[in-house]
Amino acid sequence: GRYSTRGLVEKYGVTWDTVRYWIKKGILTPERALPKSNFCFQLTHEVEQLIQAALARKRTSRRPTQHHHHHLHSR
């Protein structure tokens, strides 16, 4: 189907910046629905797969880092 930027943000739970990044990376190709209207995006099966792969990469790359706390022992 066709989605607006807002629709993609809501569908995938991402930020507007993520949608812009996907456009920059060529995952999404913006189309204009009508002159002077917002972008819309055609979600084909291939595009859905690319988005799911991008979301999976984002989840695995955002692992919380282990911080080692050094405690000072008072005497």
PDB file of N, H, CA, C and O in Angstrom:
ATOM      1  N   GLY A   1       0.816  -1.197   0.000  1.00  0.00           N
ATOM      2  CA  GLY A   1       0.000   0.000   0.000  1.00  0.00           C
ATOM      3  C   GLY A   1       0.848   1.243   0.000  1.00  0.00           C
ATOM      4  O   GLY A   1       2.077   1.182   0.010  1.00  0.00           O
ATOM      5  N   ARG A   2       0.181   2.361  -0.011  1.00  0.00           N
ATOM      6  H   ARG A   2      -0.818   2.411  -0.018  1.00  0.00           H
ATOM      7  CA  ARG A   2       0.858   3.665   0.042  1.00  0.00           C
ATOM      8  C   ARG A   2       0.808   4.206   1.460  1.00  0.00           C
ATOM      9  O   ARG A   2      -0.211   4.118   2.145  1.00  0.00           O
ATOM     10  N   TYR A   3       1.920   4.762   1.878  1.00  0.00           N
ATOM     11  H   TYR A   3       2.748   4.834   1.322  1.00  0.00           H
ATOM     12  CA  TYR A   3       2.006   5.343   3.214  1.00  0.00           C
ATOM     13  C   TYR A   3       2.605   6.734   3.143  1.00  0.00           C
ATOM     14  O   TYR A   3       3.477   7.009   2.318  1.00  0.00           O
ATOM     15  N   SER A   4       2.127   7.606   4.018  1.00  0.00           N
ATOM     16  H   SER A   4       1.419   7.383   4.687  1.00  0.00           H
ATOM     17  CA  SER A   4       2.760   8.912   4.200  1.00  0.00           C
ATOM     18  C   SER A   4       3.951   8.716   5.138  1.00  0.00           C
ATOM     19  O   SER A   4       4.131   7.641   5.711  1.00  0.00           O
ATOM     20  N   THR A   5       4.750   9.755   5.286  1.00  0.00           N
ATOM     21  H   THR A   5       4.604  10.628   4.821  1.00  0.00           H
ATOM     22  CA  THR A   5       5.858   9.672   6.243  1.00  0.00           C
ATOM     23  C   THR A   5       5.305   9.372   7.630  1.00  0.00           C
ATOM     24  O   THR A   5       5.833   8.517   8.341  1.00  0.00           O
ATOM     25  N   ARG A   6       4.238  10.080   8.018  1.00  0.00           N
ATOM     26  H   ARG A   6       3.809  10.774   7.441  1.00  0.00           H
ATOM     27  CA  ARG A   6       3.620   9.853   9.320  1.00  0.00           C
ATOM     28  C   ARG A   6       3.142   8.404   9.442  1.00  0.00           C
ATOM     29  O   ARG A   6       3.289   7.786  10.496  1.00  0.00           O
ATOM     30  N   GLY A   7       2.575   7.871   8.371  1.00  0.00           N
ATOM     31  H   GLY A   7       2.456   8.374   7.514  1.00  0.00           H
ATOM     32  CA  GLY A   7       2.108   6.489   8.374  1.00  0.00           C
ATOM     33  C   GLY A   7       3.235   5.504   8.623  1.00  0.00           C
ATOM     34  O   GLY A   7       3.065   4.527   9.352  1.00  0.00           O
ATOM     35  N   LEU A   8       4.401   5.765   8.012  1.00  0.00           N
ATOM     36  H   LEU A   8       4.540   6.559   7.420  1.00  0.00           H
ATOM     37  CA  LEU A   8       5.563   4.892   8.218  1.00  0.00           C
ATOM     38  C   LEU A   8       6.087   5.000   9.645  1.00  0.00           C
ATOM     39  O   LEU A   8       6.460   4.000  10.259  1.00  0.00           O
ATOM     40  N   VAL A   9       6.110   6.230  10.164  1.00  0.00           N
ATOM     41  H   VAL A   9       5.808   7.042   9.665  1.00  0.00           H
ATOM     42  CA  VAL A   9       6.559   6.458  11.544  1.00  0.00           C
ATOM     43  C   VAL A   9       5.682   5.646  12.499  1.00  0.00           C
ATOM     44  O   VAL A   9       6.187   4.997  13.414  1.00  0.00           O
ATOM     45  N   GLU A  10       4.367   5.688  12.279  1.00  0.00           N
ATOM     46  H   GLU A  10       3.957   6.216  11.535  1.00  0.00           H
ATOM     47  CA  GLU A  10       3.439   4.967  13.147  1.00  0.00           C
ATOM     48  C   GLU A  10       3.512   3.454  12.922  1.00  0.00           C
ATOM     49  O   GLU A  10       3.485   2.679  13.878  1.00  0.00           O
ATOM     50  N   LYS A  11       3.603   3.042  11.665  1.00  0.00           N
ATOM     51  H   LYS A  11       3.625   3.672  10.888  1.00  0.00           H
ATOM     52  CA  LYS A  11       3.620   1.602  11.342  1.00  0.00           C
ATOM     53  C   LYS A  11       4.831   0.895  11.932  1.00  0.00           C
ATOM     54  O   LYS A  11       4.714  -0.203  12.477  1.00  0.00           O
ATOM     55  N   TYR A  12       6.005   1.534  11.819  1.00  0.00           N
ATOM     56  H   TYR A  12       6.100   2.426  11.376  1.00  0.00           H
ATOM     57  CA  TYR A  12       7.246   0.874  12.234  1.00  0.00           C
ATOM     58  C   TYR A  12       7.778   1.358  13.583  1.00  0.00           C
ATOM     59  O   TYR A  12       8.764   0.818  14.086  1.00  0.00           O
ATOM     60  N   GLY A  13       7.140   2.363  14.170  1.00  0.00           N
ATOM     61  H   GLY A  13       6.339   2.801  13.761  1.00  0.00           H
ATOM     62  CA  GLY A  13       7.604   2.867  15.460  1.00  0.00           C
ATOM     63  C   GLY A  13       8.976   3.503  15.382  1.00  0.00           C
ATOM     64  O   GLY A  13       9.791   3.348  16.292  1.00  0.00           O
ATOM     65  N   VAL A  14       9.239   4.228  14.282  1.00  0.00           N
ATOM     66  H   VAL A  14       8.577   4.353  13.543  1.00  0.00           H
ATOM     67  CA  VAL A  14      10.534   4.883  14.086  1.00  0.00           C
ATOM     68  C   VAL A  14      10.343   6.395  14.107  1.00  0.00           C
ATOM     69  O   VAL A  14       9.217   6.884  14.200  1.00  0.00           O
ATOM     70  N   THR A  15      11.435   7.123  14.022  1.00  0.00           N
ATOM     71  H   THR A  15      12.350   6.726  13.946  1.00  0.00           H
ATOM     72  CA  THR A  15      11.365   8.587  13.997  1.00  0.00           C
ATOM     73  C   THR A  15      11.339   9.085  12.554  1.00  0.00           C
ATOM     74  O   THR A  15      11.620   8.336  11.618  1.00  0.00           O
ATOM     75  N   TRP A  16      10.998  10.352  12.395  1.00  0.00           N
ATOM     76  H   TRP A  16      10.770  10.960  13.155  1.00  0.00           H
ATOM     77  CA  TRP A  16      11.029  10.975  11.067  1.00  0.00           C
ATOM     78  C   TRP A  16      12.450  10.914  10.506  1.00  0.00           C
ATOM     79  O   TRP A  16      12.643  10.742   9.302  1.00  0.00           O
ATOM     80  N   ASP A  17      13.447  11.059  11.391  1.00  0.00           N
ATOM     81  H   ASP A  17      13.291  11.199  12.369  1.00  0.00           H
ATOM     82  CA  ASP A  17      14.842  11.001  10.950  1.00  0.00           C
ATOM     83  C   ASP A  17      15.177   9.638  10.357  1.00  0.00           C
ATOM     84  O   ASP A  17      15.942   9.545   9.397  1.00  0.00           O
ATOM     85  N   THR A  18      14.601   8.581  10.931  1.00  0.00           N
ATOM     86  H   THR A  18      13.980   8.657  11.711  1.00  0.00           H
ATOM     87  CA  THR A  18      14.842   7.238  10.398  1.00  0.00           C
ATOM     88  C   THR A  18      14.269   7.123   8.990  1.00  0.00           C
ATOM     89  O   THR A  18      14.908   6.558   8.102  1.00  0.00           O
ATOM     90  N   VAL A  19      13.074   7.653   8.784  1.00  0.00           N
ATOM     91  H   VAL A  19      12.555   8.112   9.506  1.00  0.00           H
ATOM     92  CA  VAL A  19      12.465   7.614   7.448  1.00  0.00           C
ATOM     93  C   VAL A  19      13.328   8.385   6.460  1.00  0.00           C
ATOM     94  O   VAL A  19      13.552   7.931   5.338  1.00  0.00           O
ATOM     95  N   ARG A  20      13.817   9.561   6.879  1.00  0.00           N
ATOM     96  H   ARG A  20      13.635   9.930   7.791  1.00  0.00           H
ATOM     97  CA  ARG A  20      14.708  10.351   6.002  1.00  0.00           C
ATOM     98  C   ARG A  20      15.985   9.578   5.691  1.00  0.00           C
ATOM     99  O   ARG A  20      16.478   9.623   4.564  1.00  0.00           O
ATOM    100  N   TYR A  21      16.525   8.867   6.685  1.00  0.00           N
ATOM    101  H   TYR A  21      16.124   8.830   7.600  1.00  0.00           H
ATOM    102  CA  TYR A  21      17.730   8.057   6.480  1.00  0.00           C
ATOM    103  C   TYR A  21      17.456   6.949   5.458  1.00  0.00           C
ATOM    104  O   TYR A  21      18.282   6.692   4.582  1.00  0.00           O
ATOM    105  N   TRP A  22      16.300   6.299   5.573  1.00  0.00           N
ATOM    106  H   TRP A  22      15.630   6.508   6.284  1.00  0.00           H
ATOM    107  CA  TRP A  22      15.938   5.245   4.619  1.00  0.00           C
ATOM    108  C   TRP A  22      15.834   5.802   3.198  1.00  0.00           C
ATOM    109  O   TRP A  22      16.195   5.121   2.238  1.00  0.00           O
ATOM    110  N   ILE A  23      15.344   7.029   3.061  1.00  0.00           N
ATOM    111  H   ILE A  23      15.051   7.582   3.840  1.00  0.00           H
ATOM    112  CA  ILE A  23      15.267   7.667   1.734  1.00  0.00           C
ATOM    113  C   ILE A  23      16.689   7.888   1.203  1.00  0.00           C
ATOM    114  O   ILE A  23      16.992   7.579   0.050  1.00  0.00           O
ATOM    115  N   LYS A  24      17.559   8.434   2.079  1.00  0.00           N
ATOM    116  H   LYS A  24      17.313   8.685   3.016  1.00  0.00           H
ATOM    117  CA  LYS A  24      18.945   8.719   1.693  1.00  0.00           C
ATOM    118  C   LYS A  24      19.665   7.440   1.263  1.00  0.00           C
ATOM    119  O   LYS A  24      20.459   7.454   0.323  1.00  0.00           O
ATOM    120  N   LYS A  25      19.381   6.336   1.958  1.00  0.00           N
ATOM    121  H   LYS A  25      18.736   6.325   2.722  1.00  0.00           H
ATOM    122  CA  LYS A  25      20.028   5.063   1.670  1.00  0.00           C
ATOM    123  C   LYS A  25      19.393   4.327   0.488  1.00  0.00           C
ATOM    124  O   LYS A  25      19.897   3.289   0.061  1.00  0.00           O
ATOM    125  N   GLY A  26      18.293   4.862  -0.037  1.00  0.00           N
ATOM    126  H   GLY A  26      17.884   5.706   0.310  1.00  0.00           H
ATOM    127  CA  GLY A  26      17.657   4.231  -1.185  1.00  0.00           C
ATOM    128  C   GLY A  26      16.702   3.101  -0.831  1.00  0.00           C
ATOM    129  O   GLY A  26      16.232   2.386  -1.716  1.00  0.00           O
ATOM    130  N   ILE A  27      16.411   2.935   0.461  1.00  0.00           N
ATOM    131  H   ILE A  27      16.793   3.516   1.179  1.00  0.00           H
ATOM    132  CA  ILE A  27      15.448   1.907   0.870  1.00  0.00           C
ATOM    133  C   ILE A  27      14.046   2.339   0.465  1.00  0.00           C
ATOM    134  O   ILE A  27      13.251   1.530  -0.013  1.00  0.00           O
ATOM    135  N   LEU A  28      13.750   3.618   0.661  1.00  0.00           N
ATOM    136  H   LEU A  28      14.396   4.275   1.050  1.00  0.00           H
ATOM    137  CA  LEU A  28      12.449   4.180   0.285  1.00  0.00           C
ATOM    138  C   LEU A  28      12.618   5.153  -0.862  1.00  0.00           C
ATOM    139  O   LEU A  28      13.592   5.903  -0.924  1.00  0.00           O
ATOM    140  N   THR A  29      11.653   5.129  -1.773  1.00  0.00           N
ATOM    141  H   THR A  29      10.861   4.520  -1.722  1.00  0.00           H
ATOM    142  CA  THR A  29      11.631   6.100  -2.863  1.00  0.00           C
ATOM    143  C   THR A  29      10.390   6.965  -2.700  1.00  0.00           C
ATOM    144  O   THR A  29       9.271   6.485  -2.887  1.00  0.00           O
ATOM    145  N   PRO A  30      10.575   8.236  -2.353  1.00  0.00           N
ATOM    146  CA  PRO A  30       9.406   9.093  -2.156  1.00  0.00           C
ATOM    147  C   PRO A  30       8.719   9.405  -3.471  1.00  0.00           C
ATOM    148  O   PRO A  30       9.365   9.583  -4.504  1.00  0.00           O
ATOM    149  N   GLU A  31       7.408   9.466  -3.415  1.00  0.00           N
ATOM    150  H   GLU A  31       6.883   9.322  -2.576  1.00  0.00           H
ATOM    151  CA  GLU A  31       6.598   9.883  -4.564  1.00  0.00           C
ATOM    152  C   GLU A  31       5.699  11.000  -4.058  1.00  0.00           C
ATOM    153  O   GLU A  31       5.395  11.070  -2.867  1.00  0.00           O
ATOM    154  N   ARG A  32       5.284  11.853  -4.944  1.00  0.00           N
ATOM    155  H   ARG A  32       5.531  11.796  -5.912  1.00  0.00           H
ATOM    156  CA  ARG A  32       4.302  12.868  -4.563  1.00  0.00           C
ATOM    157  C   ARG A  32       2.934  12.337  -4.963  1.00  0.00           C
ATOM    158  O   ARG A  32       2.718  11.956  -6.114  1.00  0.00           O
ATOM    159  N   ALA A  33       2.013  12.313  -4.007  1.00  0.00           N
ATOM    160  H   ALA A  33       2.189  12.623  -3.072  1.00  0.00           H
ATOM    161  CA  ALA A  33       0.659  11.852  -4.311  1.00  0.00           C
ATOM    162  C   ALA A  33      -0.030  12.867  -5.226  1.00  0.00           C
ATOM    163  O   ALA A  33      -0.648  12.498  -6.224  1.00  0.00           O
ATOM    164  N   LEU A  34       0.081  14.125  -4.879  1.00  0.00           N
ATOM    165  H   LEU A  34       0.584  14.425  -4.068  1.00  0.00           H
ATOM    166  CA  LEU A  34      -0.489  15.223  -5.658  1.00  0.00           C
ATOM    167  C   LEU A  34       0.500  16.379  -5.605  1.00  0.00           C
ATOM    168  O   LEU A  34       1.328  16.444  -4.697  1.00  0.00           O
ATOM    169  N   PRO A  35       0.422  17.286  -6.562  1.00  0.00           N
ATOM    170  CA  PRO A  35       1.313  18.459  -6.462  1.00  0.00           C
ATOM    171  C   PRO A  35       1.110  19.165  -5.125  1.00  0.00           C
ATOM    172  O   PRO A  35      -0.020  19.284  -4.649  1.00  0.00           O
ATOM    173  N   LYS A  36       2.184  19.626  -4.527  1.00  0.00           N
ATOM    174  H   LYS A  36       3.101  19.530  -4.913  1.00  0.00           H
ATOM    175  CA  LYS A  36       2.181  20.345  -3.244  1.00  0.00           C
ATOM    176  C   LYS A  36       1.710  19.497  -2.070  1.00  0.00           C
ATOM    177  O   LYS A  36       1.402  20.042  -1.010  1.00  0.00           O
ATOM    178  N   SER A  37       1.646  18.201  -2.227  1.00  0.00           N
ATOM    179  H   SER A  37       1.896  17.758  -3.088  1.00  0.00           H
ATOM    180  CA  SER A  37       1.252  17.364  -1.092  1.00  0.00           C
ATOM    181  C   SER A  37       2.496  16.763  -0.466  1.00  0.00           C
ATOM    182  O   SER A  37       3.602  16.910  -0.987  1.00  0.00           O
ATOM    183  N   ASN A  38       2.309  16.097   0.633  1.00  0.00           N
ATOM    184  H   ASN A  38       1.411  15.977   1.056  1.00  0.00           H
ATOM    185  CA  ASN A  38       3.422  15.419   1.287  1.00  0.00           C
ATOM    186  C   ASN A  38       3.842  14.219   0.466  1.00  0.00           C
ATOM    187  O   ASN A  38       3.113  13.753  -0.410  1.00  0.00           O
ATOM    188  N   PHE A  39       5.036  13.729   0.769  1.00  0.00           N
ATOM    189  H   PHE A  39       5.628  14.107   1.480  1.00  0.00           H
ATOM    190  CA  PHE A  39       5.516  12.515   0.117  1.00  0.00           C
ATOM    191  C   PHE A  39       4.638  11.337   0.509  1.00  0.00           C
ATOM    192  O   PHE A  39       4.046  11.309   1.587  1.00  0.00           O
ATOM    193  N   CYS A  40       4.571  10.381  -0.384  1.00  0.00           N
ATOM    194  H   CYS A  40       5.052  10.404  -1.260  1.00  0.00           H
ATOM    195  CA  CYS A  40       4.008   9.094  -0.012  1.00  0.00           C
ATOM    196  C   CYS A  40       4.964   8.030  -0.534  1.00  0.00           C
ATOM    197  O   CYS A  40       5.794   8.293  -1.405  1.00  0.00           O
ATOM    198  N   PHE A  41       4.835   6.839   0.004  1.00  0.00           N
ATOM    199  H   PHE A  41       4.160   6.625   0.711  1.00  0.00           H
ATOM    200  CA  PHE A  41       5.770   5.758  -0.305  1.00  0.00           C
ATOM    201  C   PHE A  41       4.992   4.506  -0.654  1.00  0.00           C
ATOM    202  O   PHE A  41       4.047   4.133   0.042  1.00  0.00           O
ATOM    203  N   GLN A  42       5.391   3.868  -1.726  1.00  0.00           N
ATOM    204  H   GLN A  42       6.159   4.171  -2.291  1.00  0.00           H
ATOM    205  CA  GLN A  42       4.791   2.607  -2.140  1.00  0.00           C
ATOM    206  C   GLN A  42       5.546   1.493  -1.432  1.00  0.00           C
ATOM    207  O   GLN A  42       6.749   1.328  -1.636  1.00  0.00           O
ATOM    208  N   LEU A  43       4.844   0.728  -0.601  1.00  0.00           N
ATOM    209  H   LEU A  43       3.866   0.862  -0.436  1.00  0.00           H
ATOM    210  CA  LEU A  43       5.499  -0.368   0.105  1.00  0.00           C
ATOM    211  C   LEU A  43       5.276  -1.672  -0.645  1.00  0.00           C
ATOM    212  O   LEU A  43       4.215  -2.290  -0.558  1.00  0.00           O
ATOM    213  N   THR A  44       6.301  -2.070  -1.380  1.00  0.00           N
ATOM    214  H   THR A  44       7.163  -1.568  -1.450  1.00  0.00           H
ATOM    215  CA  THR A  44       6.254  -3.358  -2.070  1.00  0.00           C
ATOM    216  C   THR A  44       6.820  -4.411  -1.120  1.00  0.00           C
ATOM    217  O   THR A  44       7.342  -4.075  -0.057  1.00  0.00           O
ATOM    218  N   HIS A  45       6.719  -5.654  -1.491  1.00  0.00           N
ATOM    219  H   HIS A  45       6.294  -5.928  -2.354  1.00  0.00           H
ATOM    220  CA  HIS A  45       7.272  -6.734  -0.673  1.00  0.00           C
ATOM    221  C   HIS A  45       8.776  -6.530  -0.478  1.00  0.00           C
ATOM    222  O   HIS A  45       9.298  -6.744   0.616  1.00  0.00           O
ATOM    223  N   GLU A  46       9.466  -6.118  -1.537  1.00  0.00           N
ATOM    224  H   GLU A  46       9.042  -5.944  -2.426  1.00  0.00           H
ATOM    225  CA  GLU A  46      10.917  -5.908  -1.461  1.00  0.00           C
ATOM    226  C   GLU A  46      11.251  -4.763  -0.502  1.00  0.00           C
ATOM    227  O   GLU A  46      12.189  -4.861   0.289  1.00  0.00           O
ATOM    228  N   VAL A  47      10.483  -3.686  -0.577  1.00  0.00           N
ATOM    229  H   VAL A  47       9.720  -3.606  -1.219  1.00  0.00           H
ATOM    230  CA  VAL A  47      10.725  -2.538   0.308  1.00  0.00           C
ATOM    231  C   VAL A  47      10.486  -2.949   1.762  1.00  0.00           C
ATOM    232  O   VAL A  47      11.254  -2.582   2.651  1.00  0.00           O
ATOM    233  N   GLU A  48       9.416  -3.712   1.999  1.00  0.00           N
ATOM    234  H   GLU A  48       8.791  -4.010   1.277  1.00  0.00           H
ATOM    235  CA  GLU A  48       9.127  -4.209   3.355  1.00  0.00           C
ATOM    236  C   GLU A  48      10.311  -5.023   3.881  1.00  0.00           C
ATOM    237  O   GLU A  48      10.699  -4.874   5.040  1.00  0.00           O
ATOM    238  N   GLN A  49      10.885  -5.879   3.037  1.00  0.00           N
ATOM    239  H   GLN A  49      10.570  -6.000   2.096  1.00  0.00           H
ATOM    240  CA  GLN A  49      12.031  -6.695   3.448  1.00  0.00           C
ATOM    241  C   GLN A  49      13.234  -5.823   3.798  1.00  0.00           C
ATOM    242  O   GLN A  49      13.927  -6.083   4.782  1.00  0.00           O
ATOM    243  N   LEU A  50      13.482  -4.794   2.997  1.00  0.00           N
ATOM    244  H   LEU A  50      12.920  -4.583   2.197  1.00  0.00           H
ATOM    245  CA  LEU A  50      14.597  -3.887   3.264  1.00  0.00           C
ATOM    246  C   LEU A  50      14.395  -3.155   4.588  1.00  0.00           C
ATOM    247  O   LEU A  50      15.339  -2.983   5.360  1.00  0.00           O
ATOM    248  N   ILE A  51      13.169  -2.727   4.844  1.00  0.00           N
ATOM    249  H   ILE A  51      12.403  -2.867   4.217  1.00  0.00           H
ATOM    250  CA  ILE A  51      12.862  -2.030   6.097  1.00  0.00           C
ATOM    251  C   ILE A  51      13.045  -2.976   7.281  1.00  0.00           C
ATOM    252  O   ILE A  51      13.643  -2.600   8.289  1.00  0.00           O
ATOM    253  N   GLN A  52      12.535  -4.195   7.164  1.00  0.00           N
ATOM    254  H   GLN A  52      12.049  -4.500   6.345  1.00  0.00           H
ATOM    255  CA  GLN A  52      12.684  -5.163   8.253  1.00  0.00           C
ATOM    256  C   GLN A  52      14.168  -5.444   8.526  1.00  0.00           C
ATOM    257  O   GLN A  52      14.572  -5.563   9.683  1.00  0.00           O
ATOM    258  N   ALA A  53      14.970  -5.548   7.476  1.00  0.00           N
ATOM    259  H   ALA A  53      14.642  -5.451   6.536  1.00  0.00           H
ATOM    260  CA  ALA A  53      16.412  -5.772   7.636  1.00  0.00           C
ATOM    261  C   ALA A  53      17.063  -4.568   8.326  1.00  0.00           C
ATOM    262  O   ALA A  53      17.913  -4.735   9.200  1.00  0.00           O
ATOM    263  N   ALA A  54      16.660  -3.358   7.930  1.00  0.00           N
ATOM    264  H   ALA A  54      15.969  -3.223   7.220  1.00  0.00           H
ATOM    265  CA  ALA A  54      17.205  -2.145   8.545  1.00  0.00           C
ATOM    266  C   ALA A  54      16.818  -2.080  10.020  1.00  0.00           C
ATOM    267  O   ALA A  54      17.634  -1.701  10.861  1.00  0.00           O
ATOM    268  N   LEU A  55      15.578  -2.447  10.337  1.00  0.00           N
ATOM    269  H   LEU A  55      14.915  -2.754   9.654  1.00  0.00           H
ATOM    270  CA  LEU A  55      15.131  -2.445  11.731  1.00  0.00           C
ATOM    271  C   LEU A  55      15.897  -3.486  12.544  1.00  0.00           C
ATOM    272  O   LEU A  55      16.242  -3.234  13.698  1.00  0.00           O
ATOM    273  N   ALA A  56      16.165  -4.643  11.961  1.00  0.00           N
ATOM    274  H   ALA A  56      15.884  -4.848  11.023  1.00  0.00           H
ATOM    275  CA  ALA A  56      16.906  -5.695  12.655  1.00  0.00           C
ATOM    276  C   ALA A  56      18.339  -5.237  12.938  1.00  0.00           C
ATOM    277  O   ALA A  56      18.869  -5.478  14.023  1.00  0.00           O
ATOM    278  N   ARG A  57      18.968  -4.572  11.951  1.00  0.00           N
ATOM    279  H   ARG A  57      18.537  -4.376  11.069  1.00  0.00           H
ATOM    280  CA  ARG A  57      20.328  -4.056  12.148  1.00  0.00           C
ATOM    281  C   ARG A  57      20.344  -3.013  13.258  1.00  0.00           C
ATOM    282  O   ARG A  57      21.245  -3.000  14.097  1.00  0.00           O
ATOM    283  N   LYS A  58      19.343  -2.142  13.255  1.00  0.00           N
ATOM    284  H   LYS A  58      18.611  -2.153  12.573  1.00  0.00           H
ATOM    285  CA  LYS A  58      19.272  -1.087  14.257  1.00  0.00           C
ATOM    286  C   LYS A  58      19.128  -1.688  15.658  1.00  0.00           C
ATOM    287  O   LYS A  58      19.761  -1.222  16.606  1.00  0.00           O
ATOM    288  N   ARG A  59      18.297  -2.720  15.781  1.00  0.00           N
ATOM    289  H   ARG A  59      17.783  -3.098  15.011  1.00  0.00           H
ATOM    290  CA  ARG A  59      18.107  -3.362  17.090  1.00  0.00           C
ATOM    291  C   ARG A  59      19.392  -4.007  17.578  1.00  0.00           C
ATOM    292  O   ARG A  59      19.716  -3.901  18.761  1.00  0.00           O
ATOM    293  N   THR A  60      20.135  -4.675  16.697  1.00  0.00           N
ATOM    294  H   THR A  60      19.872  -4.761  15.736  1.00  0.00           H
ATOM    295  CA  THR A  60      21.339  -5.378  17.143  1.00  0.00           C
ATOM    296  C   THR A  60      22.489  -4.410  17.394  1.00  0.00           C
ATOM    297  O   THR A  60      23.353  -4.687  18.226  1.00  0.00           O
ATOM    298  N   SER A  61      22.516  -3.279  16.690  1.00  0.00           N
ATOM    299  H   SER A  61      21.814  -3.054  16.014  1.00  0.00           H
ATOM    300  CA  SER A  61      23.629  -2.344  16.876  1.00  0.00           C
ATOM    301  C   SER A  61      23.418  -1.448  18.091  1.00  0.00           C
ATOM    302  O   SER A  61      24.344  -0.752  18.506  1.00  0.00           O
ATOM    303  N   ARG A  62      22.231  -1.452  18.661  1.00  0.00           N
ATOM    304  H   ARG A  62      21.479  -2.018  18.324  1.00  0.00           H
ATOM    305  CA  ARG A  62      21.937  -0.581  19.801  1.00  0.00           C
ATOM    306  C   ARG A  62      21.956  -1.345  21.126  1.00  0.00           C
ATOM    307  O   ARG A  62      21.219  -1.009  22.053  1.00  0.00           O
ATOM    308  N   ARG A  63      22.795  -2.365  21.206  1.00  0.00           N
ATOM    309  H   ARG A  63      23.393  -2.638  20.453  1.00  0.00           H
ATOM    310  CA  ARG A  63      22.880  -3.110  22.465  1.00  0.00           C
ATOM    311  C   ARG A  63      23.423  -2.207  23.555  1.00  0.00           C
ATOM    312  O   ARG A  63      24.349  -1.431  23.321  1.00  0.00           O
ATOM    313  N   PRO A  64      22.858  -2.304  24.729  1.00  0.00           N
ATOM    314  CA  PRO A  64      23.406  -1.482  25.823  1.00  0.00           C
ATOM    315  C   PRO A  64      24.830  -1.917  26.143  1.00  0.00           C
ATOM    316  O   PRO A  64      25.129  -3.111  26.182  1.00  0.00           O
ATOM    317  N   THR A  65      25.689  -0.960  26.368  1.00  0.00           N
ATOM    318  H   THR A  65      25.446   0.009  26.336  1.00  0.00           H
ATOM    319  CA  THR A  65      27.087  -1.295  26.652  1.00  0.00           C
ATOM    320  C   THR A  65      27.237  -1.575  28.139  1.00  0.00           C
ATOM    321  O   THR A  65      26.530  -1.007  28.971  1.00  0.00           O
ATOM    322  N   GLN A  66      28.146  -2.437  28.447  1.00  0.00           N
ATOM    323  H   GLN A  66      28.720  -2.899  27.771  1.00  0.00           H
ATOM    324  CA  GLN A  66      28.442  -2.751  29.849  1.00  0.00           C
ATOM    325  C   GLN A  66      29.412  -1.699  30.369  1.00  0.00           C
ATOM    326  O   GLN A  66      30.491  -1.504  29.810  1.00  0.00           O
ATOM    327  N   HIS A  67      29.021  -1.030  31.432  1.00  0.00           N
ATOM    328  H   HIS A  67      28.145  -1.188  31.886  1.00  0.00           H
ATOM    329  CA  HIS A  67      29.916  -0.050  32.050  1.00  0.00           C
ATOM    330  C   HIS A  67      30.507  -0.676  33.302  1.00  0.00           C
ATOM    331  O   HIS A  67      29.791  -1.248  34.125  1.00  0.00           O
ATOM    332  N   HIS A  68      31.810  -0.562  33.433  1.00  0.00           N
ATOM    333  H   HIS A  68      32.392  -0.097  32.765  1.00  0.00           H
ATOM    334  CA  HIS A  68      32.470  -1.080  34.620  1.00  0.00           C
ATOM    335  C   HIS A  68      32.604   0.062  35.619  1.00  0.00           C
ATOM    336  O   HIS A  68      33.231   1.084  35.341  1.00  0.00           O
ATOM    337  N   HIS A  69      32.014  -0.130  36.762  1.00  0.00           N
ATOM    338  H   HIS A  69      31.505  -0.960  36.988  1.00  0.00           H
ATOM    339  CA  HIS A  69      32.064   0.912  37.781  1.00  0.00           C
ATOM    340  C   HIS A  69      33.222   0.613  38.732  1.00  0.00           C
ATOM    341  O   HIS A  69      33.332  -0.484  39.279  1.00  0.00           O
ATOM    342  N   HIS A  70      34.063   1.594  38.910  1.00  0.00           N
ATOM    343  H   HIS A  70      33.974   2.486  38.466  1.00  0.00           H
ATOM    344  CA  HIS A  70      35.188   1.455  39.815  1.00  0.00           C
ATOM    345  C   HIS A  70      34.786   2.109  41.134  1.00  0.00           C
ATOM    346  O   HIS A  70      34.576   3.320  41.194  1.00  0.00           O
ATOM    347  N   HIS A  71      34.684   1.328  42.158  1.00  0.00           N
ATOM    348  H   HIS A  71      34.856   0.344  42.110  1.00  0.00           H
ATOM    349  CA  HIS A  71      34.293   1.868  43.455  1.00  0.00           C
ATOM    350  C   HIS A  71      35.536   2.214  44.255  1.00  0.00           C
ATOM    351  O   HIS A  71      36.467   1.415  44.365  1.00  0.00           O
ATOM    352  N   LEU A  72      35.534   3.397  44.800  1.00  0.00           N
ATOM    353  H   LEU A  72      34.778   4.045  44.710  1.00  0.00           H
ATOM    354  CA  LEU A  72      36.637   3.799  45.649  1.00  0.00           C
ATOM    355  C   LEU A  72      36.303   3.362  47.065  1.00  0.00           C
ATOM    356  O   LEU A  72      35.247   3.706  47.596  1.00  0.00           O
ATOM    357  N   HIS A  73      37.194   2.614  47.666  1.00  0.00           N
ATOM    358  H   HIS A  73      38.052   2.335  47.234  1.00  0.00           H
ATOM    359  CA  HIS A  73      36.947   2.133  49.019  1.00  0.00           C
ATOM    360  C   HIS A  73      37.547   3.140  50.012  1.00  0.00           C
ATOM    361  O   HIS A  73      38.745   3.422  49.990  1.00  0.00           O
ATOM    362  N   SER A  74      36.706   3.655  50.852  1.00  0.00           N
ATOM    363  H   SER A  74      35.733   3.427  50.869  1.00  0.00           H
ATOM    364  CA  SER A  74      37.225   4.589  51.854  1.00  0.00           C
ATOM    365  C   SER A  74      37.759   3.805  53.049  1.00  0.00           C
ATOM    366  O   SER A  74      37.245   2.742  53.395  1.00  0.00           O
ATOM    367  N   ARG A  75      38.785   4.345  53.660  1.00  0.00           N
ATOM    368  H   ARG A  75      39.203   5.209  53.378  1.00  0.00           H
ATOM    369  CA  ARG A  75      39.401   3.648  54.805  1.00  0.00           C
ATOM    370  C   ARG A  75      39.047   4.336  56.088  1.00  0.00           C
ATOM    371  O   ARG A  75      39.470   3.900  57.159  1.00  0.00           O
TER     372      ARG A  75
END
